[in-house]
Amino acid sequence: MNTVTTLDALRDRLSPSDRMPLVFLGHGSPMNAIEDNAYSQAWTELGQTLPRPKAILVVSAHWMTRGTTLVDVSAMPKTIHDFYGFPEALFAQQYPAPGNPELARDVVSLLASHHAEGDDTWGLDHGAWTVLKYLYPGADVPVFQVSIDMGQGLDYQLAIGKTLSELRDRGVLILGSGNVVHNLGAVQWGAKARPHDFAVEFDQLFADRLTDRDFGALADRQGLGPLLRMAHPSVDHYLPALTIAGASDAGDDLTFMTNTIDLASISMRSFVFHAR
C-alpha cells in the first residue's frame, strides 16, 4: 500500500522533477482568501514545497457545464468574484496570472473524446484564485481552467483525470478545488459547531477508499447511496477530487492535509499525490 504521510513530511518528500504532483484542495469559504487561518497557512506551506510548474491546470467546482468540457484558452484570465454578501476587501482581490492559450488548445485536443471545446469567456473563479494566491503568490505561473460536465456520471471525471495525467510529464501541475463533503443546507455557524455524523462518515470513507486506491468505489453512486446524497446534494464540489484521483497512478504516494470538518458540513480535507 502506498504511504500516507502528513504535511510536515511533504517538504522532505517533494522536490522538483519531470513528473509533477497532483493537488486537491478543499477550498471552503471564499473568506479564506483574506483570512490568516489554519487553511491559508497550510496552503502557503504547501506552495513552498511544490516544484515550480510550467503551467497550472485547475478543475474547480465552480465552473460547471453540461454536455461539454470547456477549456479556458484566454491569454489573461480574469479574476471572477462569483459570490455575494461578502466584505468589499474580498471583491478587491485580484489574481492577474497569465493564461497559456497554446497549451489550453492542446488540452482541447487531448480531451476531444470528452466533447471538449475552447472558451475565452471564463477566467479564474474563486475555486481557483482563492487558493492559488497562497500556492503561487506572485501570480507569475500561467494558469487555465477546465470545466466539469455535470451531465455525466462520476466515473466520467475519473476518466478525465486519467486523460489529463500525461500533462504531469510536461511540467503541468493539475489542481482540483472543491470539498470532499459540501452540504450548504446543513451548515452550522460558529467555531464550536459539531460536525454532522454524515460528514464525518463520508469524509473518512473517502479517505479510506482513496488510500486503498479504490477509485471505482468513490465513483459508484449507487454503492455510496444516501450517504453521498447527504454529503453532496449536488456533486459539483466532489467531482474535482475524482479528477485528481483519476490522474494518479501506482507510482504515487499520498499525503493528506487540513483533515477537518468546517461549519459542521464542509470537509476541508486536501490531498497531494506525488511521484516517488
N, C-alpha and C positions, 0 to 999 in steps of 0.2 A: 504494500500500500504506500502511496506517495505520502511524504511528510507534510503534516500541518504544523506550521510554525506561528510565532507571534510577530507582531510588527517590530518589536525590538530586535528580533533576529534577522529581519529582512535586510537591514542595512549591510550586513555581512554577506548575505546570500546573493544580492543583486549587484551586478556590475555590467557596464556597457558591453554588449555583444551583438552579433549579427541578428540573433533571434530576439525579438522584442517581447517583453512581458505583456500580459493581458490584465486589465484592471476593471473591476466593477465597484462603483461607489454608491452607497446608499445616501442620496443627496438630501433627503428630508426637506425641511422648511427652507424657502429662499433666504430667510434671515441668517442662515449660516454663512452667507456670503459677506456679511458685515459684522458678524459677532466673533469674538475671541472665545471659543469654547473647545470642548474635547474633540469635536468633529473637525473643525477648521485646523486645529493644531495637528491632528493626525494626518490630514491631507497635506499640510505643509511638510511634515516629516516624511511622508511617502514621496512627495515630489523631490526631496533631497536625495532619495535612494534610487530613483528611477534614472535610467540612461536617457540621454537627450535624443528624441526621435527625429527623423526627417520630417515626419508629419504625424498628426493625430486624427484618427477617425473616431467619431463619437456616435454612439447609438443611445439616444435619450428617450425616456418615457414620454417626453412632451412633443415629439414630432410623430404624429400618428397619421397614417394614410390607409386607404382601403383599395385593394386590387392592384397596387403597385408599390414598389420600393423606390423612393426618391433619394437622390444623391445631390447634395449641395455643391454646385460647380462654380459658385461665385468667387470672384477674386478677393473681395474683402467682406466676409460675412458680417452682417450687422448684429449687434447685441440686442436680443429680444427680451423685453420685460413682460413676460407672459403671465402676469398675476395682477392682483388688485388689492387694495386695502392695506398696503404696507407703507413704511416710512419713506419719505422722499429720498433719503440717503440711499435706499436700495435702488430706486429708479435712476439715480445718478450714476450708478455703476456702469462701466464700460469695459469690454474685453476686446481690444482692437487688433486681434491676431489676424494675419493674412489667411486666405484660403489657399488651396492648391488645385486649381481647375484641371490641370493636366492629369494629376493622379486621380482626382474625383471622376473624370471621364473614363479613366482606366477601370475604376470600380464599377461604373455603369456597365461596361462591357463584361467585367468579371461576374456581375450579377444578372446577366441577360436572361438566364433561365428563371430568375425570380422577378421578372417583369420590371426591371429597373429602368429608370428614366432620370435624366439630369434635370436639376431645378436650380434657378438662381434667385428665387424669391424668399427663401427661408433665412438662414443665418445661424446664430447660436442662441438657442433658448436657454432658460435658466437651469435645465438639467445639465447643460454643458458648461456655461461660463461660471456658474457659482462654485464649481469645483476646480475648473481649470485655473482660476485666478490663484489658487493655492498650489496646485501642482507645478505650473509654469507661470509664475507671476509676471514675467517680462512680456508675456503675450507675443513672443517672438518665434514661436513654432507654428508652422502652417497647420490649420485645423479645418475640418469639414464634417458635416453630419450626414448620417444615413437614417432614413425614416424606418418605422416599424409598421408592417402591414397588419392592421387589426382584423382583416378579413380572413386570415389564415389561422391554422392550428398552432399549438405550442411548439410542436416538433419542427415547424417551418422555420422558426427562429433559430433552433439548433443548427439547421441546415445552412442558414445564412451565415452563422458563425463559422461553420466548417469551411465554407467557400471563402470567407474573408481571411481565414487563418494564414494563407500563403503570403499575405501582406506583412506578416511578422518578420519574414526574411528579407523584406525590402525596407526595413527601418521604420515601419509604421506601428505606432502604439494604438491599439484598439481599446477604447474606453467605453464601458457601459455605465449608464447612470439611471437609477431608478430606486426601488426599495424592495427588499425580499418580502416584506409584509407592508401593505399600504391600504388601509381602510379608513378613509377620512370620516366616514359616518360614525365610527366608533372611537374617535379621538377624545381624550380627556385632557383638559388643560391643567397645568400645574406641574411643578418639578417632582412632586411626590406621587404622581398618578401611577397606579399599579398596572402593569401590563396585563392585557386580557389573556386568558388561558389559550385561546385560539392563536394569538400572535406568538406566544412563546412556543407552542407546539409546532406551528408551521415553520417558524424560524429554525428550530432545532432539526426538524425533518429535512429542511432544505440543506442545512449544513452537513448533516449525516450523509445524505444522498450525493451531495457534491464531493465530499471527501472520498466516498466509495466509487466515484465516477459512474454512478448510476443515473446518467442523464435522461435515459428513457423514462425512469420513474418521475423525474421532475417535469417531463413534458406529457405525462399521462393524465389528462384532465379527468377522465373517469375514475382512475385509481386514486387521485388526490381528493376527489369527491367534494363533500360540503366544506371540508377544511380549506380548500383552495378558494371557494366562493366567499368564505368569511375573511380570509386573508387578503383577497383581491376581488372586490365586487366588479372591478374592471382590471384586466390583466396588463394594462399598459405599463405599469411600473415593474412588472415581473419579467416581461419579455427581454429587456436588455441584459438581465442576468443570464438568460438562456443563450443569448448571442455569445457572451463571453465563455460560458461553459462549452458551447459547440466549437469554439475556436481553439480550445485547449487540446492537448494530446497526452499520451502516456509518459512523455519525457518531461512533463511539467511538475513542479512542486507547487503546493497550495498554501497560501497564507491568508488567515482571517484577521480582520481588524474591526474596531468600533462595533463590537458584538452586543449592542444594547437595543432595547425597545423604547422608543421615544413616544411621549404623549399617549401611551397605552396601546397604540395600534399601528405604529410606524417602526419597522425594523431598520436600524441604521447599519446593519451588518454589511461590511465590504469585504472584498477578497481580491487577491492577486494570484495569477498563475505565472510562474517564471521558469524558464528552462534551466535544467540542472547544469 
